[in-house]
């Protein structure tokens, strides 16, 4: 799996969690324990996505070594 595919996969999971959070919040009696769990997981995924993107940006900004 390429980096791009991995990030896309994490974004899809993030979007599903956002949908689950929205559904839980709109129930007649939302379960705060579930909401906290979902929100923590969503944040963990967001941070992982950002970390992967930052690592990738650092690699592309690094001057390449050429061998003569």
Secondary structure, 3 states (H helix, E strand, C coil): CCHHHHHHHHHHHHHHHHHHHHHHHCCCCCCHHHHHHHHHHHHHHHHHHHHHHHHHHHHHHCCCCCCC
